[in-house]
Amino acid sequence: MAANEVINNNSLHYFEGVEKLLEIWFAPNPQNNNADLRKIRRPMWDALLKSVRCEIISFSRNDQIDAYVLSESSMFVSKRRWILKTCGNTTPLQCLEPLLEMAEEIGYTDVEDLFYSRKNFKRPELQISPHRGFDEEVALLDSIFDDGRAYCLGSVNRECWYLYTLSRGRGGGGGGGVGDNRISRCIQDSHNMPDPDQTIEILMTELDPQVMAIFSKDECSSGIEATERAGIHKLIPGMVIDDYLFDPCGYSMNGIAKNGCYMTIHITPEPDFSYVSFESNVASSNYSDLISRVINTFQPGKFVVTIFANKSSPAYTAFREIDNASHLAEWKRRDIQYCRFPTYDLTYAHYCKFPS
Protein backbone atom coordinates (compact mmCIF):
# COMPACT_ATOMS: atom_id res chain seq x y z
CA MET A 1 0.00 0.00 0.00
CA ALA A 2 -0.20 2.85 0.54
CA ALA A 3 -0.94 6.30 -0.35
CA ASN A 4 -4.10 7.35 1.42
CA GLU A 5 -6.88 7.62 -1.11
CA VAL A 6 -10.43 8.87 -1.06
CA ILE A 7 -12.98 7.22 -3.33
CA ASN A 8 -16.26 9.02 -3.95
CA ASN A 9 -18.67 6.21 -3.24
CA ASN A 10 -21.44 7.34 -0.92
CA SER A 11 -18.86 9.73 0.57
CA LEU A 12 -17.01 6.84 2.22
CA HIS A 13 -13.24 6.58 2.37
CA TYR A 14 -11.87 3.25 1.21
CA PHE A 15 -8.47 2.00 0.03
CA GLU A 16 -7.96 -1.45 -1.48
CA GLY A 17 -4.85 -2.81 0.17
CA VAL A 18 -4.97 -6.08 -1.77
CA GLU A 19 -2.22 -6.02 -4.37
CA LYS A 20 -1.90 -7.24 -7.90
CA LEU A 21 1.45 -9.01 -8.30
CA LEU A 22 3.05 -9.37 -11.73
CA GLU A 23 6.39 -11.16 -12.17
CA ILE A 24 8.12 -11.83 -15.48
CA TRP A 25 11.32 -13.76 -16.16
CA PHE A 26 12.99 -13.15 -19.51
CA ALA A 27 15.04 -15.96 -21.05
CA PRO A 28 18.78 -15.40 -21.49
CA ASN A 29 19.67 -14.25 -24.99
CA PRO A 30 22.66 -16.22 -26.37
CA GLN A 31 23.19 -13.51 -28.99
CA ASN A 32 23.25 -10.71 -26.41
CA ASN A 33 24.82 -11.60 -23.07
CA ASN A 34 24.77 -7.94 -22.10
CA ALA A 35 20.97 -7.77 -21.99
CA ASP A 36 19.97 -6.40 -18.58
CA LEU A 37 16.63 -4.92 -17.51
CA ARG A 38 18.50 -2.54 -15.20
CA LYS A 39 19.75 -0.72 -18.30
CA ILE A 40 16.25 0.62 -18.90
CA ARG A 41 16.41 4.34 -18.13
CA ARG A 42 14.44 5.99 -15.32
CA PRO A 43 12.26 8.14 -17.63
CA MET A 44 11.05 4.96 -19.33
CA TRP A 45 10.09 3.43 -15.97
CA ASP A 46 8.31 6.66 -15.06
CA ALA A 47 6.29 6.55 -18.26
CA LEU A 48 5.51 2.86 -17.82
CA LEU A 49 4.27 3.36 -14.26
CA LYS A 50 2.12 6.30 -15.30
CA SER A 51 0.01 3.84 -17.31
CA VAL A 52 -0.32 1.78 -14.11
CA ARG A 53 -1.55 4.85 -12.16
CA CYS A 54 1.38 5.06 -9.74
CA GLU A 55 4.80 6.67 -9.46
CA ILE A 56 8.26 6.16 -7.96
CA ILE A 57 8.85 7.79 -4.57
CA SER A 58 12.11 6.11 -3.45
CA PHE A 59 14.91 4.00 -4.91
CA SER A 60 17.65 1.70 -3.64
CA ARG A 61 20.01 -0.70 -5.37
CA ASN A 62 22.95 -3.06 -5.06
CA ASP A 63 24.93 -5.17 -7.53
CA GLN A 64 22.07 -7.66 -7.96
CA ILE A 65 18.78 -5.77 -7.80
CA ASP A 66 17.14 -2.36 -8.16
CA ALA A 67 14.27 -1.70 -5.74
CA TYR A 68 11.65 1.02 -6.12
CA VAL A 69 9.13 2.08 -3.49
CA LEU A 70 6.04 3.28 -5.35
CA SER A 71 3.10 5.46 -4.40
CA GLU A 72 1.19 2.17 -4.52
CA SER A 73 3.59 -0.59 -3.40
CA SER A 74 6.85 -1.69 -5.13
CA MET A 75 8.84 -2.62 -8.22
CA PHE A 76 11.98 -4.79 -8.37
CA VAL A 77 14.29 -5.03 -11.37
CA SER A 78 17.19 -7.46 -11.75
CA LYS A 79 19.11 -8.66 -14.81
CA ARG A 80 16.24 -10.66 -16.33
CA ARG A 81 13.46 -10.63 -13.70
CA TRP A 82 10.90 -7.85 -13.27
CA ILE A 83 8.40 -7.65 -10.42
CA LEU A 84 5.58 -5.13 -10.05
CA LYS A 85 3.29 -5.14 -7.02
CA THR A 86 0.57 -2.49 -6.83
CA CYS A 87 -2.45 -1.85 -4.64
CA GLY A 88 -5.42 0.54 -4.73
CA ASN A 89 -7.13 0.88 -8.10
CA THR A 90 -3.93 0.58 -10.14
CA THR A 91 -3.85 -1.10 -13.57
CA PRO A 92 -0.60 -3.11 -13.82
CA LEU A 93 -1.69 -5.26 -16.75
CA GLN A 94 -1.96 -2.10 -18.85
CA CYS A 95 1.83 -1.90 -18.92
CA LEU A 96 2.50 -5.43 -20.15
CA GLU A 97 2.86 -4.74 -23.86
CA PRO A 98 4.98 -1.59 -23.36
CA LEU A 99 7.21 -3.58 -21.00
CA LEU A 100 7.71 -6.34 -23.57
CA GLU A 101 8.66 -3.71 -26.13
CA MET A 102 11.16 -2.12 -23.73
CA ALA A 103 12.67 -5.51 -22.95
CA GLU A 104 13.00 -6.33 -26.64
CA GLU A 105 14.86 -3.07 -27.25
CA ILE A 106 17.58 -4.07 -24.76
CA GLY A 107 17.89 -7.63 -26.08
CA TYR A 108 15.25 -9.85 -24.45
CA THR A 109 13.07 -11.52 -27.06
CA ASP A 110 11.80 -14.55 -25.09
CA VAL A 111 9.59 -14.71 -22.01
CA GLU A 112 10.72 -17.62 -19.87
CA ASP A 113 7.96 -17.42 -17.28
CA LEU A 114 5.17 -15.17 -16.06
CA PHE A 115 3.12 -15.06 -12.87
CA TYR A 116 0.15 -12.81 -12.19
CA SER A 117 -1.57 -13.27 -8.84
CA ARG A 118 -3.76 -11.54 -6.29
CA LYS A 119 -6.07 -12.21 -3.39
CA ASN A 120 -9.78 -11.52 -3.88
CA PHE A 121 -10.59 -7.82 -3.55
CA LYS A 122 -12.67 -6.54 -0.66
CA ARG A 123 -14.37 -3.98 -2.94
CA PRO A 124 -13.97 -5.27 -6.53
CA GLU A 125 -16.56 -2.81 -7.84
CA LEU A 126 -14.08 0.03 -7.25
CA GLN A 127 -11.44 -1.42 -9.58
CA ILE A 128 -10.70 -0.08 -13.06
CA SER A 129 -10.64 -2.13 -16.27
CA PRO A 130 -8.97 -4.56 -16.91
CA HIS A 131 -9.09 -5.41 -13.20
CA ARG A 132 -12.84 -5.45 -12.55
CA GLY A 133 -12.77 -9.25 -12.37
CA PHE A 134 -10.37 -12.14 -12.80
CA ASP A 135 -12.10 -13.18 -16.03
CA GLU A 136 -11.31 -9.78 -17.52
CA GLU A 137 -7.68 -10.00 -16.38
CA VAL A 138 -7.34 -13.48 -17.87
CA ALA A 139 -8.82 -12.30 -21.17
CA LEU A 140 -6.21 -9.56 -21.46
CA LEU A 141 -3.35 -11.91 -20.59
CA ASP A 142 -4.65 -14.49 -23.08
CA SER A 143 -4.66 -11.82 -25.77
CA ILE A 144 -0.88 -11.49 -25.31
CA PHE A 145 0.18 -15.04 -24.39
CA ASP A 146 -1.22 -18.09 -26.11
CA ASP A 147 -0.21 -20.68 -23.50
CA GLY A 148 -1.47 -19.21 -20.22
CA ARG A 149 -3.45 -21.05 -17.54
CA ALA A 150 -5.70 -19.48 -14.89
CA TYR A 151 -6.37 -20.89 -11.41
CA CYS A 152 -8.31 -20.05 -8.25
CA LEU A 153 -7.21 -21.49 -4.90
CA GLY A 154 -9.18 -21.28 -1.68
CA SER A 155 -12.89 -20.70 -1.14
CA VAL A 156 -14.47 -18.69 -3.94
CA ASN A 157 -17.23 -17.40 -1.63
CA ARG A 158 -14.83 -16.36 1.17
CA GLU A 159 -11.02 -16.10 0.97
CA CYS A 160 -9.39 -17.02 -2.32
CA TRP A 161 -6.28 -16.35 -4.37
CA TYR A 162 -6.06 -16.09 -8.15
CA LEU A 163 -3.12 -17.09 -10.32
CA TYR A 164 -2.29 -16.84 -14.01
CA THR A 165 0.89 -18.48 -15.25
CA LEU A 166 2.32 -19.94 -18.44
CA SER A 167 2.09 -23.65 -19.21
CA ARG A 168 5.62 -24.23 -20.39
CA GLY A 169 7.16 -27.59 -19.58
CA ARG A 170 10.89 -28.09 -19.50
CA GLY A 171 11.78 -29.57 -22.84
CA GLY A 172 8.24 -29.08 -24.13
CA GLY A 173 7.77 -28.63 -27.82
CA GLY A 174 5.40 -27.00 -30.18
CA GLY A 175 4.85 -23.47 -31.30
CA GLY A 176 3.54 -20.67 -29.20
CA GLY A 177 4.55 -17.37 -27.73
CA VAL A 178 2.61 -14.21 -27.41
CA GLY A 179 -0.39 -13.49 -29.56
CA ASP A 180 1.29 -10.88 -31.75
CA ASN A 181 4.48 -12.98 -32.20
CA ARG A 182 6.71 -10.15 -31.02
CA ILE A 183 8.01 -12.40 -28.23
CA SER A 184 8.62 -16.03 -29.13
CA ARG A 185 8.10 -18.99 -26.86
CA CYS A 186 11.13 -20.10 -24.88
CA ILE A 187 11.72 -23.84 -25.22
CA GLN A 188 13.95 -24.97 -22.36
CA ASP A 189 16.39 -27.86 -22.40
CA SER A 190 15.02 -30.61 -20.17
CA HIS A 191 18.54 -31.54 -19.03
CA ASN A 192 19.30 -28.08 -17.61
CA MET A 193 18.20 -27.44 -14.06
CA PRO A 194 16.87 -23.91 -13.46
CA ASP A 195 18.51 -21.48 -11.07
CA PRO A 196 17.03 -21.89 -7.56
CA ASP A 197 14.00 -19.66 -7.18
CA GLN A 198 11.32 -19.30 -4.55
CA THR A 199 8.80 -16.76 -3.23
CA ILE A 200 6.88 -16.69 0.02
CA GLU A 201 3.95 -14.32 0.41
CA ILE A 202 1.89 -13.73 3.58
CA LEU A 203 -1.32 -11.73 3.09
CA MET A 204 -2.95 -10.54 6.32
CA THR A 205 -6.34 -9.03 7.21
CA GLU A 206 -8.25 -8.07 10.38
CA LEU A 207 -5.09 -6.75 12.00
CA ASP A 208 -4.46 -5.64 15.56
CA PRO A 209 -5.49 -1.94 15.84
CA GLN A 210 -2.68 -1.14 18.28
CA VAL A 211 -0.10 -2.50 15.85
CA MET A 212 -1.71 -0.70 12.93
CA ALA A 213 -1.63 2.61 14.84
CA ILE A 214 2.16 2.58 14.51
CA PHE A 215 1.79 3.17 10.77
CA SER A 216 0.26 6.62 11.00
CA LYS A 217 1.73 10.10 11.35
CA ASP A 218 -0.11 10.41 14.67
CA GLU A 219 2.19 7.75 16.13
CA CYS A 220 5.41 7.97 14.10
CA SER A 221 7.14 10.78 12.26
CA SER A 222 8.98 8.67 9.66
CA GLY A 223 9.23 5.30 8.02
CA ILE A 224 12.41 4.56 9.97
CA GLU A 225 10.61 5.10 13.28
CA ALA A 226 7.68 2.89 12.22
CA THR A 227 10.07 0.16 11.02
CA GLU A 228 11.90 0.08 14.35
CA ARG A 229 8.82 0.34 16.59
CA ALA A 230 7.11 -2.53 14.78
CA GLY A 231 10.27 -4.66 14.66
CA ILE A 232 10.18 -5.00 10.88
CA HIS A 233 13.98 -4.72 10.69
CA LYS A 234 14.24 -7.98 12.67
CA LEU A 235 12.13 -10.10 10.29
CA ILE A 236 14.99 -10.97 7.92
CA PRO A 237 18.35 -9.78 9.30
CA GLY A 238 20.86 -8.36 6.84
CA MET A 239 18.40 -6.51 4.61
CA VAL A 240 19.15 -2.89 3.67
CA ILE A 241 15.79 -1.22 4.23
CA ASP A 242 14.18 1.61 2.29
CA ASP A 243 10.94 2.57 4.06
CA TYR A 244 8.25 5.22 3.68
CA LEU A 245 5.43 6.37 5.98
CA PHE A 246 2.54 7.99 4.14
CA ASP A 247 0.53 10.99 5.34
CA PRO A 248 -1.76 10.58 7.20
CA CYS A 249 -1.24 6.80 7.31
CA GLY A 250 0.06 3.82 5.40
CA TYR A 251 3.50 2.26 5.05
CA SER A 252 5.71 0.64 2.41
CA MET A 253 9.18 -0.83 2.59
CA ASN A 254 11.67 -2.66 0.42
CA GLY A 255 14.61 -4.60 1.79
CA ILE A 256 17.45 -5.90 -0.38
CA ALA A 257 20.47 -8.09 0.37
CA LYS A 258 23.79 -8.42 -1.41
CA ASN A 259 22.90 -11.88 -2.72
CA GLY A 260 19.87 -10.51 -4.62
CA CYS A 261 17.24 -11.49 -2.07
CA TYR A 262 14.50 -8.99 -1.33
CA MET A 263 11.59 -8.50 1.01
CA THR A 264 8.73 -6.06 0.76
CA ILE A 265 5.94 -5.08 3.15
CA HIS A 266 2.90 -2.89 2.49
CA ILE A 267 0.43 -1.77 5.12
CA THR A 268 -3.07 -0.34 4.90
CA PRO A 269 -3.75 0.38 8.60
CA GLU A 270 -7.31 1.75 8.64
CA PRO A 271 -9.45 -0.41 10.99
CA ASP A 272 -12.34 -0.96 8.57
CA PHE A 273 -10.12 -2.40 5.84
CA SER A 274 -6.73 -3.15 7.41
CA TYR A 275 -4.36 -5.16 5.26
CA VAL A 276 -0.68 -6.13 5.39
CA SER A 277 1.34 -8.00 2.77
CA PHE A 278 4.76 -9.55 3.25
CA GLU A 279 6.77 -11.01 0.39
CA SER A 280 10.32 -12.33 0.02
CA ASN A 281 12.40 -14.59 -2.20
CA VAL A 282 14.72 -15.63 0.65
CA ALA A 283 15.52 -19.34 0.38
CA SER A 284 14.73 -21.77 3.20
CA SER A 285 13.79 -25.42 3.58
CA ASN A 286 11.60 -24.44 6.54
CA TYR A 287 9.70 -21.15 6.70
CA SER A 288 8.11 -21.84 10.10
CA ASP A 289 10.20 -19.31 12.01
CA LEU A 290 9.78 -16.61 9.38
CA ILE A 291 6.01 -17.07 9.22
CA SER A 292 5.81 -16.95 13.02
CA ARG A 293 7.87 -13.75 13.16
CA VAL A 294 5.69 -12.05 10.57
CA ILE A 295 2.41 -13.13 12.19
CA ASN A 296 3.59 -12.19 15.69
CA THR A 297 4.68 -8.78 14.41
CA PHE A 298 1.33 -7.82 12.86
CA GLN A 299 -1.19 -9.99 14.77
CA PRO A 300 -3.76 -10.61 12.01
CA GLY A 301 -7.10 -12.27 12.53
CA LYS A 302 -6.77 -14.04 9.16
CA PHE A 303 -3.91 -14.65 6.77
CA VAL A 304 -3.00 -16.49 3.58
CA VAL A 305 0.40 -18.05 2.90
CA THR A 306 1.61 -18.93 -0.59
CA ILE A 307 4.97 -20.54 -1.35
CA PHE A 308 6.33 -20.95 -4.88
CA ALA A 309 9.51 -23.02 -5.32
CA ASN A 310 11.22 -24.69 -8.24
CA LYS A 311 12.95 -28.06 -8.08
CA SER A 312 16.39 -26.49 -7.54
CA SER A 313 15.26 -24.49 -4.50
CA PRO A 314 15.78 -25.47 -0.85
CA ALA A 315 12.14 -24.38 -0.41
CA TYR A 316 10.91 -27.16 -2.71
CA THR A 317 9.96 -29.29 0.33
CA ALA A 318 8.68 -26.37 2.43
CA PHE A 319 5.08 -27.52 1.95
CA ARG A 320 5.66 -30.19 4.58
CA GLU A 321 5.86 -27.77 7.48
CA ILE A 322 2.88 -25.81 6.13
CA ASP A 323 0.95 -29.07 6.17
CA ASN A 324 2.03 -29.66 9.78
CA ALA A 325 1.57 -26.06 11.02
CA SER A 326 2.32 -26.96 14.66
CA HIS A 327 4.13 -23.62 14.98
CA LEU A 328 0.84 -21.77 14.44
CA ALA A 329 -1.03 -23.02 17.50
CA GLU A 330 -3.12 -19.85 17.85
CA TRP A 331 -4.44 -20.12 14.30
CA LYS A 332 -6.70 -22.70 12.73
CA ARG A 333 -5.99 -23.70 9.15
CA ARG A 334 -9.14 -23.43 7.02
CA ASP A 335 -7.72 -24.40 3.62
CA ILE A 336 -4.59 -25.96 2.20
CA GLN A 337 -3.99 -26.77 -1.48
CA TYR A 338 -1.06 -27.83 -3.62
CA CYS A 339 -0.38 -27.30 -7.31
CA ARG A 340 2.43 -28.79 -9.38
CA PHE A 341 3.40 -26.79 -12.45
CA PRO A 342 6.03 -27.72 -15.05
CA THR A 343 8.84 -25.86 -13.25
CA TYR A 344 7.35 -24.81 -9.89
CA ASP A 345 5.33 -26.23 -7.03
CA LEU A 346 2.84 -24.02 -5.21
CA THR A 347 1.44 -24.33 -1.70
CA TYR A 348 -1.58 -22.26 -0.60
CA ALA A 349 -2.91 -22.17 2.96
CA HIS A 350 -5.50 -19.99 4.73
CA TYR A 351 -5.62 -19.47 8.50
CA CYS A 352 -8.02 -17.85 10.99
CA LYS A 353 -7.18 -16.98 14.56
CA PHE A 354 -8.61 -19.64 16.85
CA PRO A 355 -11.49 -19.92 17.68
CA SER A 356 -12.89 -17.55 15.05
C-alpha positions in Angstrom: 0.0 0.0 0.0 -0.2 2.8 0.5 -0.9 6.3 -0.4 -4.1 7.3 1.4 -6.9 7.6 -1.1 -10.4 8.9 -1.1 -13.0 7.2 -3.3 -16.3 9.0 -3.9 -18.7 6.2 -3.2 -21.4 7.3 -0.9 -18.9 9.7 0.6 -17.0 6.8 2.2 -13.2 6.6 2.4 -11.9 3.2 1.2 -8.5 2.0 0.0 -8.0 -1.5 -1.5 -4.8 -2.8 0.2 -5.0 -6.1 -1.8 -2.2 -6.0 -4.4 -1.9 -7.2 -7.9 1.4 -9.0 -8.3 3.1 -9.4 -11.7 6.4 -11.2 -12.2 8.1 -11.8 -15.5 11.3 -13.8 -16.2 13.0 -13.1 -19.5 15.0 -16.0 -21.1 18.8 -15.4 -21.5 19.7 -14.2 -25.0 22.7 -16.2 -26.4 23.2 -13.5 -29.0 23.3 -10.7 -26.4 24.8 -11.6 -23.1 24.8 -7.9 -22.1 21.0 -7.8 -22.0 20.0 -6.4 -18.6 16.6 -4.9 -17.5 18.5 -2.5 -15.2 19.7 -0.7 -18.3 16.2 0.6 -18.9 16.4 4.3 -18.1 14.4 6.0 -15.3 12.3 8.1 -17.6 11.1 5.0 -19.3 10.1 3.4 -16.0 8.3 6.7 -15.1 6.3 6.6 -18.3 5.5 2.9 -17.8 4.3 3.4 -14.3 2.1 6.3 -15.3 0.0 3.8 -17.3 -0.3 1.8 -14.1 -1.5 4.8 -12.2 1.4 5.1 -9.7 4.8 6.7 -9.5 8.3 6.2 -8.0 8.8 7.8 -4.6 12.1 6.1 -3.4 14.9 4.0 -4.9 17.7 1.7 -3.6 20.0 -0.7 -5.4 23.0 -3.1 -5.1 24.9 -5.2 -7.5 22.1 -7.7 -8.0 18.8 -5.8 -7.8 17.1 -2.4 -8.2 14.3 -1.7 -5.7 11.6 1.0 -6.1 9.1 2.1 -3.5 6.0 3.3 -5.4 3.1 5.5 -4.4 1.2 2.2 -4.5 3.6 -0.6 -3.4 6.9 -1.7 -5.1 8.8 -2.6 -8.2 12.0 -4.8 -8.4 14.3 -5.0 -11.4 17.2 -7.5 -11.8 19.1 -8.7 -14.8 16.2 -10.7 -16.3 13.5 -10.6 -13.7 10.9 -7.8 -13.3 8.4 -7.6 -10.4 5.6 -5.1 -10.1 3.3 -5.1 -7.0 0.6 -2.5 -6.8 -2.5 -1.8 -4.6 -5.4 0.5 -4.7 -7.1 0.9 -8.1 -3.9 0.6 -10.1 -3.9 -1.1 -13.6 -0.6 -3.1 -13.8 -1.7 -5.3 -16.8 -2.0 -2.1 -18.9 1.8 -1.9 -18.9 2.5 -5.4 -20.2 2.9 -4.7 -23.9 5.0 -1.6 -23.4 7.2 -3.6 -21.0 7.7 -6.3 -23.6 8.7 -3.7 -26.1 11.2 -2.1 -23.7 12.7 -5.5 -23.0 13.0 -6.3 -26.6 14.9 -3.1 -27.2 17.6 -4.1 -24.8 17.9 -7.6 -26.1 15.2 -9.8 -24.4 13.1 -11.5 -27.1 11.8 -14.5 -25.1 9.6 -14.7 -22.0 10.7 -17.6 -19.9 8.0 -17.4 -17.3 5.2 -15.2 -16.1 3.1 -15.1 -12.9 0.1 -12.8 -12.2 -1.6 -13.3 -8.8 -3.8 -11.5 -6.3 -6.1 -12.2 -3.4 -9.8 -11.5 -3.9 -10.6 -7.8 -3.6 -12.7 -6.5 -0.7 -14.4 -4.0 -2.9 -14.0 -5.3 -6.5 -16.6 -2.8 -7.8 -14.1 0.0 -7.3 -11.4 -1.4 -9.6 -10.7 -0.1 -13.1 -10.6 -2.1 -16.3 -9.0 -4.6 -16.9 -9.1 -5.4 -13.2 -12.8 -5.5 -12.6 -12.8 -9.2 -12.4 -10.4 -12.1 -12.8 -12.1 -13.2 -16.0 -11.3 -9.8 -17.5 -7.7 -10.0 -16.4 -7.3 -13.5 -17.9 -8.8 -12.3 -21.2 -6.2 -9.6 -21.5 -3.4 -11.9 -20.6 -4.7 -14.5 -23.1 -4.7 -11.8 -25.8 -0.9 -11.5 -25.3 0.2 -15.0 -24.4 -1.2 -18.1 -26.1 -0.2 -20.7 -23.5 -1.5 -19.2 -20.2 -3.4 -21.0 -17.5 -5.7 -19.5 -14.9 -6.4 -20.9 -11.4 -8.3 -20.1 -8.3 -7.2 -21.5 -4.9 -9.2 -21.3 -1.7 -12.9 -20.7 -1.1 -14.5 -18.7 -3.9 -17.2 -17.4 -1.6 -14.8 -16.4 1.2 -11.0 -16.1 1.0 -9.4 -17.0 -2.3 -6.3 -16.4 -4.4 -6.1 -16.1 -8.1 -3.1 -17.1 -10.3 -2.3 -16.8 -14.0 0.9 -18.5 -15.2 2.3 -19.9 -18.4 2.1 -23.6 -19.2 5.6 -24.2 -20.4 7.2 -27.6 -19.6 10.9 -28.1 -19.5 11.8 -29.6 -22.8 8.2 -29.1 -24.1 7.8 -28.6 -27.8 5.4 -27.0 -30.2 4.9 -23.5 -31.3 3.5 -20.7 -29.2 4.5 -17.4 -27.7 2.6 -14.2 -27.4 -0.4 -13.5 -29.6 1.3 -10.9 -31.7 4.5 -13.0 -32.2 6.7 -10.1 -31.0 8.0 -12.4 -28.2 8.6 -16.0 -29.1 8.1 -19.0 -26.9 11.1 -20.1 -24.9 11.7 -23.8 -25.2 14.0 -25.0 -22.4 16.4 -27.9 -22.4 15.0 -30.6 -20.2 18.5 -31.5 -19.0 19.3 -28.1 -17.6 18.2 -27.4 -14.1 16.9 -23.9 -13.5 18.5 -21.5 -11.1 17.0 -21.9 -7.6 14.0 -19.7 -7.2 11.3 -19.3 -4.5 8.8 -16.8 -3.2 6.9 -16.7 0.0 3.9 -14.3 0.4 1.9 -13.7 3.6 -1.3 -11.7 3.1 -3.0 -10.5 6.3 -6.3 -9.0 7.2 -8.3 -8.1 10.4 -5.1 -6.8 12.0 -4.5 -5.6 15.6 -5.5 -1.9 15.8 -2.7 -1.1 18.3 -0.1 -2.5 15.9 -1.7 -0.7 12.9 -1.6 2.6 14.8 2.2 2.6 14.5 1.8 3.2 10.8 0.3 6.6 11.0 1.7 10.1 11.3 -0.1 10.4 14.7 2.2 7.8 16.1 5.4 8.0 14.1 7.1 10.8 12.3 9.0 8.7 9.7 9.2 5.3 8.0 12.4 4.6 10.0 10.6 5.1 13.3 7.7 2.9 12.2 10.1 0.2 11.0 11.9 0.1 14.4 8.8 0.3 16.6 7.1 -2.5 14.8 10.3 -4.7 14.7 10.2 -5.0 10.9 14.0 -4.7 10.7 14.2 -8.0 12.7 12.1 -10.1 10.3 15.0 -11.0 7.9 18.3 -9.8 9.3 20.9 -8.4 6.8 18.4 -6.5 4.6 19.2 -2.9 3.7 15.8 -1.2 4.2 14.2 1.6 2.3 10.9 2.6 4.1 8.2 5.2 3.7 5.4 6.4 6.0 2.5 8.0 4.1 0.5 11.0 5.3 -1.8 10.6 7.2 -1.2 6.8 7.3 0.1 3.8 5.4 3.5 2.3 5.1 5.7 0.6 2.4 9.2 -0.8 2.6 11.7 -2.7 0.4 14.6 -4.6 1.8 17.4 -5.9 -0.4 20.5 -8.1 0.4 23.8 -8.4 -1.4 22.9 -11.9 -2.7 19.9 -10.5 -4.6 17.2 -11.5 -2.1 14.5 -9.0 -1.3 11.6 -8.5 1.0 8.7 -6.1 0.8 5.9 -5.1 3.1 2.9 -2.9 2.5 0.4 -1.8 5.1 -3.1 -0.3 4.9 -3.8 0.4 8.6 -7.3 1.7 8.6 -9.4 -0.4 11.0 -12.3 -1.0 8.6 -10.1 -2.4 5.8 -6.7 -3.2 7.4 -4.4 -5.2 5.3 -0.7 -6.1 5.4 1.3 -8.0 2.8 4.8 -9.5 3.3 6.8 -11.0 0.4 10.3 -12.3 0.0 12.4 -14.6 -2.2 14.7 -15.6 0.6 15.5 -19.3 0.4 14.7 -21.8 3.2 13.8 -25.4 3.6 11.6 -24.4 6.5 9.7 -21.2 6.7 8.1 -21.8 10.1 10.2 -19.3 12.0 9.8 -16.6 9.4 6.0 -17.1 9.2 5.8 -17.0 13.0 7.9 -13.7 13.2 5.7 -12.1 10.6 2.4 -13.1 12.2 3.6 -12.2 15.7 4.7 -8.8 14.4 1.3 -7.8 12.9 -1.2 -10.0 14.8 -3.8 -10.6 12.0 -7.1 -12.3 12.5 -6.8 -14.0 9.2 -3.9 -14.7 6.8 -3.0 -16.5 3.6 0.4 -18.1 2.9 1.6 -18.9 -0.6 5.0 -20.5 -1.4 6.3 -21.0 -4.9 9.5 -23.0 -5.3 11.2 -24.7 -8.2 13.0 -28.1 -8.1 16.4 -26.5 -7.5 15.3 -24.5 -4.5 15.8 -25.5 -0.8 12.1 -24.4 -0.4 10.9 -27.2 -2.7 10.0 -29.3 0.3 8.7 -26.4 2.4 5.1 -27.5 1.9 5.7 -30.2 4.6 5.9 -27.8 7.5 2.9 -25.8 6.1 1.0 -29.1 6.2 2.0 -29.7 9.8 1.6 -26.1 11.0 2.3 -27.0 14.7 4.1 -23.6 15.0 0.8 -21.8 14.4 -1.0 -23.0 17.5 -3.1 -19.8 17.9 -4.4 -20.1 14.3 -6.7 -22.7 12.7 -6.0 -23.7 9.2 -9.1 -23.4 7.0 -7.7 -24.4 3.6 -4.6 -26.0 2.2 -4.0 -26.8 -1.5 -1.1 -27.8 -3.6 -0.4 -27.3 -7.3 2.4 -28.8 -9.4 3.4 -26.8 -12.4 6.0 -27.7 -15.0 8.8 -25.9 -13.2 7.3 -24.8 -9.9 5.3 -26.2 -7.0 2.8 -24.0 -5.2 1.4 -24.3 -1.7 -1.6 -22.3 -0.6 -2.9 -22.2 3.0 -5.5 -20.0 4.7 -5.6 -19.5 8.5 -8.0 -17.9 11.0 -7.2 -17.0 14.6 -8.6 -19.6 16.9 -11.5 -19.9 17.7 -12.9 -17.6 15.1 
